[in-house]
C-alpha cells in the first residue's frame, strides 16, 4: 500500500492485511525522518532501480537534414564567432532527457556550421570529440599544430585536452557532425576547459602529419618513446579508404549490411576510450537482422536513403539525417539503394566496465508505428 508520507521517494510498501492504522502511521513517521536525513529505503523502489532489462530514458529520435541546414543557415548571421565564445553549434537534444542538450545519456551529437572564410578560435577540453564531414571541403581542423584537411566523408579526431581550432579557407560554408563524450565526462565531474593562450589560432607545424605517419595502410610505425596511449595517434580517417574497404567487404557477403570500425592503428582498440566510431554500408535489398545491444548509438546518413525499425517504429531517413538508437532498443535497417551510414557509440565504455551484451531476434519486427516527430518536438505516433 502507499504510505501517506510527504517524502521525496516512493512509499509503496507491502503490508499484511492485518496491519493496523498505528503501524501505517509509524511507518509514515519513519519515512519522514529518513527523508529529513537524506536517507531512502530500498524496499519501496527496488523494482524501479533493479529492472529486468534496461529502460533507457533516451527516445528513438530522428532529426531531418532540411531542419538542421535551415536552422544552421538562420544562425550564421545572427550568431557570430568571437574570441572566448562558443562555436556555432546546434546540439541534438533528445526529448526523453528532460531538456538536456544530449542525444543520449552518454553521447553529445551536434551540427557545426562554419561560414566561408570564418575561423573558430583554439581551445581544449577534457571531453573527446569526433568530426564527421557531411559535405564540402576547404576547411581544416588543427589539432596540436597538425592541420587536418576536412573532406566529405572523412572522420577527424580531437582527443581529450588537445588544443584544436577550425578554419574555413574556402568561400563556401561548411557543415559537419560533432560527436562528444561530454555527458560522460560531465557525470564524472571531470570537465576542464581552456582557451588557446596567446592568439586566436594556434601555429601550424604541418598538414595531415598524423595521416602521413599512420594513415591508409596496414603498417605500424616503430617509433621511440612511450608506449601507445588510449587514444588513436591517427587524427584523420579518409572516406576514400573507408569506401574501398566497404565495397570490397560487401562483395564477399550476401548480408544486407557490412560494417567497419575505425580503430587505433597501433593497438587495434577503439579510436577513443569513450567513443566508438563505425562505417556501415547497406545494400539496396533486404532488412538487416533485428538486434539489440547495451549501449546507445547515433547514426548519421552520409549517402542514400532507407528506413530503420527501432522498437517497432519505422524511421525514414535520407542523406544528412541523424537518428538515435537507445540502449537495448531493437533495431533493423533497410536501404532503398546502396547507402552509407556513420555512427558513434558508447560501446568502448560499456565493454570496459564489463556490462556489454547483445541479442539477435529471430524474426523481423512488427511495424506498429511511423515516426512523425518534427522540429517542434512532436512525439512518434503509432498507427495501428
Backbone torsions as a table, in degrees:
resi	resn	phi	psi	omega
1	UNK	NA	160.6	177.9
2	UNK	-85.2	119.9	-179.4
3	UNK	-79.5	131.1	-176.2
4	UNK	-76.1	72.8	178.4
5	UNK	-127.8	135.0	180.0
6	UNK	-88.0	85.5	-176.1
7	UNK	-132.1	174.2	-173.5
8	UNK	-94.4	17.8	178.8
9	UNK	-139.7	159.8	178.0
10	UNK	-60.9	148.1	-178.6
11	UNK	-121.6	9.0	178.3
12	UNK	-61.3	124.5	-172.8
13	UNK	-137.1	135.8	178.5
14	UNK	-77.0	119.9	178.0
15	UNK	-126.9	146.4	176.6
16	UNK	-73.2	165.2	-173.9
17	UNK	-66.7	-13.6	-177.4
18	UNK	-98.4	6.4	-179.0
19	UNK	-62.8	131.3	-176.6
20	UNK	-83.2	165.2	176.3
21	UNK	-62.6	-31.0	179.5
22	UNK	-66.4	-40.5	178.3
23	UNK	-63.8	-43.7	178.6
24	UNK	-59.8	-43.5	179.6
25	UNK	-64.6	-38.7	-179.6
26	UNK	-68.7	-36.8	176.7
27	UNK	-66.2	-39.5	177.3
28	UNK	-60.8	-41.4	177.3
29	UNK	-64.6	-39.8	178.1
30	UNK	-59.7	-46.3	-178.5
31	UNK	-64.9	-37.7	177.6
32	UNK	-62.6	-42.7	-179.5
33	UNK	-70.3	-37.8	176.1
34	UNK	-60.7	-44.0	-178.7
35	UNK	-63.3	-39.7	179.8
36	UNK	-63.6	-27.0	179.6
37	UNK	-97.3	11.5	-177.7
38	UNK	55.9	44.4	173.7
39	UNK	-118.3	149.5	179.4
40	UNK	-137.1	138.4	177.2
41	UNK	-78.4	135.8	176.9
42	UNK	-73.0	-34.4	-170.7
43	UNK	-63.9	-17.0	178.6
44	UNK	-89.8	-7.3	-172.9
45	UNK	-146.6	14.5	-176.0
46	UNK	-64.3	-34.9	-179.3
47	UNK	-72.0	-22.9	176.5
48	UNK	-79.6	-34.6	-178.9
49	UNK	-82.9	-38.3	-177.1
50	UNK	-110.5	82.4	-175.5
51	UNK	-84.8	160.8	-178.9
52	UNK	-67.1	-27.8	176.7
53	UNK	-153.1	166.7	-177.8
54	UNK	-57.5	141.1	173.6
55	UNK	-123.2	80.0	-173.1
56	UNK	-64.2	144.4	176.1
57	UNK	-80.0	-30.0	178.1
58	UNK	-67.2	143.4	177.7
59	UNK	-99.9	147.4	166.5
60	UNK	-58.6	130.4	-175.1
61	UNK	-151.3	158.7	-179.9
62	UNK	-141.0	135.9	175.2
63	UNK	-112.5	129.5	-176.5
64	UNK	-85.3	141.8	178.1
65	UNK	-52.1	-44.5	-177.4
66	UNK	-56.7	-42.6	178.6
67	UNK	-67.7	-42.7	-177.7
68	UNK	-63.9	-47.8	-178.3
69	UNK	-66.3	-40.6	-178.2
70	UNK	-63.4	-44.3	-178.9
71	UNK	-72.0	-33.9	176.1
72	UNK	-65.2	-41.1	179.8
73	UNK	-65.8	-37.6	177.3
74	UNK	-64.7	-31.9	-176.2
75	UNK	-77.0	-23.0	-167.9
76	UNK	-60.4	-39.0	-177.8
77	UNK	-90.7	-19.5	-177.5
78	UNK	-90.2	-34.1	-176.4
79	UNK	-112.4	104.6	-179.8
80	UNK	-89.9	157.1	177.2
81	UNK	-95.1	123.1	-179.7
82	UNK	-132.7	159.2	-178.9
83	UNK	-56.0	127.8	178.9
84	UNK	86.8	-9.6	-179.3
85	UNK	-90.8	173.1	178.5
86	UNK	-75.0	159.9	170.2
87	UNK	-70.9	165.1	177.8
88	UNK	-83.2	89.5	-170.8
89	UNK	-127.7	136.5	174.3
90	UNK	-112.3	109.6	-178.9
91	UNK	-80.2	140.8	178.0
92	UNK	-87.9	108.3	-173.8
93	UNK	-97.9	110.4	-179.6
94	UNK	-67.9	126.4	-176.9
95	UNK	-61.8	-16.7	-179.9
96	UNK	-83.1	-3.6	-172.7
97	UNK	-105.7	21.7	170.4
98	UNK	65.4	33.0	176.9
99	UNK	91.7	-3.7	177.3
100	UNK	-68.2	147.1	-178.1
101	UNK	-84.0	45.3	-176.4
102	UNK	-118.6	146.3	175.7
103	UNK	-78.1	-37.3	174.1
104	UNK	-140.1	171.1	179.0
105	UNK	-61.8	-13.8	-176.9
106	UNK	-120.1	-11.6	-172.2
107	UNK	-127.7	130.8	169.8
108	UNK	-94.0	135.4	175.6
109	UNK	-133.7	140.1	-175.1
110	UNK	-157.4	166.2	170.9
111	UNK	-113.3	128.9	178.8
112	UNK	-111.9	134.7	-176.2
113	UNK	-117.3	127.7	177.2
114	UNK	-131.3	116.9	-176.7
115	UNK	-71.7	164.8	178.6
116	UNK	-58.0	129.8	179.4
117	UNK	78.5	-3.6	-179.3
118	UNK	-83.9	159.2	172.9
119	UNK	-138.1	146.0	176.6
120	UNK	-107.5	124.4	-170.3
121	UNK	-64.2	161.1	-176.8
122	UNK	-74.2	144.8	171.0
123	UNK	-160.9	174.0	173.9
124	UNK	-143.3	157.3	-179.1
125	UNK	-156.2	160.2	-178.6
126	UNK	-72.2	-30.9	173.3
127	UNK	-62.9	138.2	175.9
128	UNK	-84.2	154.5	-178.4
129	UNK	-139.2	151.2	170.2
130	UNK	-126.7	149.5	176.2
131	UNK	-122.0	128.8	174.9
132	UNK	-118.7	118.9	-172.6
133	UNK	-80.3	123.1	-177.2
134	UNK	-84.6	-38.6	177.0
135	UNK	-164.5	159.1	174.3
136	UNK	92.8	177.8	178.7
137	UNK	-157.4	-178.8	178.0
138	UNK	93.5	5.2	177.8
139	UNK	-115.2	146.7	175.9
140	UNK	-122.1	143.5	166.4
141	UNK	-109.4	119.0	-179.7
142	UNK	-98.0	121.8	-178.1
143	UNK	-117.7	110.7	-177.0
144	UNK	47.1	46.3	175.0
145	UNK	88.8	-9.4	179.3
146	UNK	-93.2	107.3	-178.0
147	UNK	-81.3	106.2	-176.3
148	UNK	-94.8	116.4	178.5
149	UNK	-70.8	136.0	-176.1
150	UNK	-106.8	124.1	177.7
151	UNK	-132.0	159.7	-176.5
152	UNK	-54.6	130.2	178.6
153	UNK	88.2	-6.8	-179.9
154	UNK	-79.9	151.4	172.1
155	UNK	-110.8	128.2	179.0
156	UNK	-122.9	133.4	-179.7
157	UNK	-100.9	142.9	165.3
158	UNK	-126.8	93.9	-175.7
159	UNK	-63.9	165.7	-178.5
160	UNK	-57.6	137.4	171.0
161	UNK	61.5	31.2	171.9
162	UNK	-113.1	129.9	179.9
163	UNK	-61.5	139.2	178.9
164	UNK	-150.6	147.4	174.7
165	UNK	-145.4	168.6	-177.8
166	UNK	-128.1	139.4	178.5
167	UNK	-139.1	124.3	176.7
168	UNK	-93.8	107.5	-177.3
169	UNK	-89.4	2.3	-179.0
170	UNK	-102.9	177.1	177.2
171	UNK	-95.7	3.4	-177.4
172	UNK	-113.6	150.7	178.5
173	UNK	-67.7	156.6	-178.8
174	UNK	-129.2	133.3	177.6
175	UNK	-126.7	132.4	176.5
176	UNK	-139.8	165.8	178.4
177	UNK	-91.6	132.4	173.8
178	UNK	-107.5	132.2	171.6
179	UNK	-125.1	129.4	-178.8
180	UNK	-133.0	158.6	172.2
181	UNK	-94.9	25.1	-177.0
182	UNK	-50.8	-43.2	179.6
183	UNK	-61.5	-38.8	179.9
184	UNK	-66.0	-50.1	-177.4
185	UNK	-63.5	-36.5	177.3
186	UNK	-64.4	-44.9	178.9
187	UNK	-62.8	-28.9	179.7
188	UNK	-85.6	3.1	-177.5
189	UNK	52.7	47.3	-176.5
190	UNK	-124.9	24.7	-179.8
191	UNK	-78.1	125.5	168.2
192	UNK	-131.6	144.5	-179.5
193	UNK	-141.9	142.1	179.7
194	UNK	-150.8	124.8	173.9
195	UNK	-71.3	156.2	178.9
196	UNK	-64.2	130.7	-168.5
197	UNK	-70.8	-28.0	-160.1
198	UNK	-125.5	-59.9	-174.6
199	UNK	-124.5	167.1	179.6
200	UNK	-62.3	-40.8	-175.2
201	UNK	-119.6	138.9	-179.5
202	UNK	-75.6	153.5	176.8
203	UNK	-66.5	145.5	-179.3
204	UNK	-95.6	125.7	178.9
205	UNK	-97.0	-9.2	178.5
206	UNK	168.2	165.8	179.3
207	UNK	-107.4	131.6	175.9
208	UNK	52.9	43.5	-177.1
209	UNK	-64.1	-49.6	-178.4
210	UNK	-63.1	-35.2	179.9
211	UNK	-65.6	-39.6	-179.7
212	UNK	-63.8	-31.7	-177.6
213	UNK	-87.0	-43.9	-168.7
214	UNK	-113.8	-13.3	-163.5
215	UNK	-89.6	152.7	164.3
216	UNK	71.0	17.9	179.2
217	UNK	-158.7	162.2	-176.3
218	UNK	-93.8	55.9	176.1
219	UNK	-131.0	151.9	179.1
220	UNK	-121.7	116.1	179.3
221	UNK	-60.2	138.6	176.1
222	UNK	-97.9	98.1	-173.7
223	UNK	-113.6	145.1	173.5
224	UNK	-72.8	153.3	178.6
225	UNK	128.0	-170.1	-177.2
226	UNK	-66.9	161.1	178.9
227	UNK	-62.3	162.6	-179.0
228	UNK	-57.0	138.7	179.9
229	UNK	-90.7	-174.7	-176.0
230	UNK	-80.2	-9.1	179.4
231	UNK	-113.9	154.2	-177.7
232	UNK	-69.2	133.9	174.4
233	UNK	-75.3	-14.8	176.1
234	UNK	-86.5	122.1	-174.8
235	UNK	-96.6	-18.1	-175.9
236	UNK	-128.1	127.9	175.1
237	UNK	-117.3	112.6	-171.7
238	UNK	-81.6	141.6	179.7
239	UNK	-63.9	-31.3	179.0
240	UNK	-58.1	-42.1	177.7
241	UNK	-67.2	-44.2	179.5
242	UNK	-61.5	-44.2	-179.0
243	UNK	-59.6	-46.2	-179.1
244	UNK	-64.4	-40.4	-179.5
245	UNK	-67.9	-42.0	179.3
246	UNK	-64.7	-41.1	-179.9
247	UNK	-63.2	-43.7	179.8
248	UNK	-66.5	-39.2	-179.0
249	UNK	-67.1	-40.1	-178.7
250	UNK	-64.8	-30.4	179.2
251	UNK	-70.0	-20.2	-175.0
252	UNK	-91.9	0.0	-174.0
253	UNK	-142.5	155.8	173.3
254	UNK	-95.2	1.8	-179.7
255	UNK	-64.4	147.7	-178.7
256	UNK	-73.2	-14.3	-179.4
257	UNK	-145.7	141.4	172.0
258	UNK	-123.5	153.7	-176.0
259	UNK	-138.0	150.6	174.4
260	UNK	-128.3	142.6	171.9
261	UNK	-101.7	133.1	171.0
262	UNK	-76.0	128.0	-174.1
263	UNK	-130.2	163.4	171.1
264	UNK	-66.6	119.4	-175.3
265	UNK	-68.0	-15.1	-179.6
266	UNK	-89.1	-41.9	-174.4
267	UNK	-107.3	-19.6	-174.9
268	UNK	80.0	0.8	178.9
269	UNK	-81.3	176.4	176.9
270	UNK	-57.1	154.8	-176.7
271	UNK	-61.9	-30.4	178.4
272	UNK	-136.4	149.7	-178.1
273	UNK	-68.6	-13.7	-176.7
274	UNK	-116.8	-12.3	-176.9
275	UNK	-134.0	124.6	171.2
276	UNK	-98.0	142.7	-178.6
277	UNK	-124.2	135.6	-175.9
278	UNK	-136.2	150.8	169.8
279	UNK	-116.5	137.5	-177.6
280	UNK	-128.8	138.4	172.0
281	UNK	-121.8	123.4	-178.2
282	UNK	-108.3	122.3	177.0
283	UNK	-70.0	160.1	-177.1
284	UNK	-83.8	44.0	176.8
285	UNK	-158.4	143.0	173.7
286	UNK	70.9	161.8	174.0
287	UNK	-98.5	151.8	171.7
288	UNK	-72.6	161.8	178.7
289	UNK	-67.2	132.8	177.3
290	UNK	-62.0	128.4	-179.8
291	UNK	-145.2	159.6	177.0
292	UNK	-139.3	152.6	178.5
293	UNK	-149.2	153.2	173.0
294	UNK	-72.8	126.0	-175.7
295	UNK	120.9	140.1	-178.4
296	UNK	-97.7	157.2	-179.2
297	UNK	-137.6	151.8	171.6
298	UNK	-122.0	126.5	-178.4
299	UNK	-107.0	138.6	176.1
300	UNK	-119.6	125.4	-179.6
301	UNK	-84.8	112.6	-179.3
302	UNK	-85.4	-43.3	176.2
303	UNK	-152.5	154.3	178.0
304	UNK	95.3	-170.2	179.6
305	UNK	-155.0	159.7	179.9
306	UNK	172.5	-158.1	179.6
307	UNK	-139.0	153.1	171.1
308	UNK	-128.1	136.0	175.5
309	UNK	-99.3	118.0	-178.9
310	UNK	-121.3	111.7	-177.2
311	UNK	49.5	45.0	173.8
312	UNK	85.1	-4.8	179.6
313	UNK	-104.6	133.3	-177.6
314	UNK	-88.6	127.3	177.4
315	UNK	-114.3	118.6	179.2
316	UNK	-93.5	126.8	-176.8
317	UNK	-129.2	158.3	175.6
318	UNK	-148.9	180.0	-172.1
319	UNK	-52.7	129.7	177.8
320	UNK	91.3	-9.1	178.3
321	UNK	-76.3	156.6	177.8
322	UNK	-131.8	134.2	178.4
323	UNK	-140.1	157.3	-174.0
324	UNK	-111.5	136.4	170.6
325	UNK	-116.7	108.1	-178.5
326	UNK	-68.5	167.6	177.9
327	UNK	-58.2	135.2	176.2
328	UNK	63.3	15.9	172.4
329	UNK	-79.8	140.8	177.5
330	UNK	-81.6	128.8	-175.2
331	UNK	-137.8	143.6	171.6
332	UNK	-145.0	150.5	-173.6
333	UNK	-121.7	150.4	174.2
334	UNK	-144.1	135.9	178.8
335	UNK	-112.2	141.5	175.4
336	UNK	-72.0	-33.3	173.4
337	UNK	-149.0	171.7	-176.2
338	UNK	-52.1	128.1	-172.7
339	UNK	-136.1	149.4	177.8
340	UNK	-116.9	131.4	176.5
341	UNK	-123.8	142.4	172.2
342	UNK	-109.5	144.5	179.0
343	UNK	-142.3	150.5	169.5
344	UNK	-117.1	152.2	-177.2
345	UNK	-149.1	156.7	175.2
346	UNK	-91.2	15.2	-175.4
347	UNK	-55.2	-37.9	178.3
348	UNK	-57.5	-37.4	178.4
349	UNK	-69.9	-45.7	-179.3
350	UNK	-59.5	-43.3	-179.6
351	UNK	-68.7	-39.4	-179.9
352	UNK	-63.1	-29.4	179.4
353	UNK	-88.0	-1.2	179.8
354	UNK	71.9	26.0	-175.2
355	UNK	-107.9	-1.0	-173.4
356	UNK	-74.8	138.8	168.4
357	UNK	-154.2	156.7	179.1
358	UNK	-141.0	162.5	179.6
359	UNK	-148.9	146.2	177.6
360	UNK	-115.7	132.5	179.1
361	UNK	-90.1	145.1	-174.8
362	UNK	-73.8	-35.0	-173.9
363	UNK	-119.6	151.7	175.8
364	UNK	-57.9	151.8	179.1
365	UNK	-71.2	149.3	169.5
366	UNK	-80.9	126.9	178.7
367	UNK	-79.9	115.6	-176.9
368	UNK	-110.8	-2.9	-179.3
369	UNK	-168.2	165.9	178.2
370	UNK	-124.0	132.2	-179.7
371	UNK	-65.6	125.6	-179.9
372	UNK	-125.6	22.4	178.0
373	UNK	-62.8	154.3	177.3
374	UNK	-141.3	-176.6	-175.8
375	UNK	-63.0	-20.4	179.0
376	UNK	-82.9	-6.0	175.2
377	UNK	92.7	21.9	176.9
378	UNK	-63.1	148.3	-176.3
379	UNK	-84.3	162.5	173.7
380	UNK	-67.6	135.7	-175.4
381	UNK	-114.6	128.0	177.4
382	UNK	-77.8	138.2	176.7
383	UNK	-122.1	106.9	-177.7
384	UNK	-104.3	NA	NA
